[in-house]
Amino acid sequence: MLMWALIFLVVAIIAGAFGFGGAATAAAGIAKILFYLFLVVFVIMLIMSFLGGTAAAA
């Protein structure tokens, strides 16, 4: 999931450099959504591992 966020970030930077405003905005928006989604999943898994749940290892 983080890889997709990084891919869309790179696409947004390249599109912004070439002046494709709409494509850069769309790619940056998708990258932002994926980043926050990844961050939420990471925090949930971190809390589960601290509570001793074995589901975090699966």
C-alpha positions in Angstrom: 0.0 0.0 0.0 2.9 2.3 0.8 4.4 1.5 -2.6 1.2 2.7 -4.3 1.3 6.0 -2.4 5.0 6.5 -3.4 4.2 5.7 -7.1 1.4 8.3 -7.1 3.7 10.8 -5.4 6.3 10.4 -8.1 3.6 10.6 -10.8 2.3 13.8 -9.2 5.8 15.3 -9.0 6.6 14.4 -12.7 3.2 15.7 -13.9 3.6 18.9 -11.9 7.1 19.4 -13.4 5.7 19.1 -16.9 2.7 21.4 -16.1 -0.1 18.8 -16.1 -2.1 20.4 -13.3 -5.1 18.1 -13.3 -3.0 14.9 -13.4 -0.7 16.2 -10.7 -3.7 17.1 -8.5 -5.4 13.7 -9.0 -2.2 11.7 -8.3 -1.3 13.8 -5.3 -4.8 13.3 -3.9 -4.6 9.5 -4.4 -1.2 9.4 -2.8 -2.4 11.4 0.2 -5.4 9.1 0.7 -3.2 6.0 0.5 -0.6 7.4 2.8 -3.2 8.1 5.5 -4.8 4.7 5.0 -1.4 3.1 5.4 -0.7 5.2 8.5 -4.0 4.1 10.2 -3.3 0.4 9.4 0.2 0.8 10.8 -1.1 2.3 14.1 -3.7 -0.4 14.5 -1.2 -3.1 14.0 1.2 -1.4 16.4 -1.4 -1.2 19.1 -2.4 -4.9 18.5 1.2 -6.0 18.9 1.6 -4.0 22.2 -1.6 -5.7 23.5 -0.1 -9.1 22.8 -2.5 -10.0 20.0 -1.2 -12.7 17.7 -3.3 -11.3 14.8 -0.6 -8.7 14.1 1.9 -11.4 13.3 -0.4 -13.0 10.7 
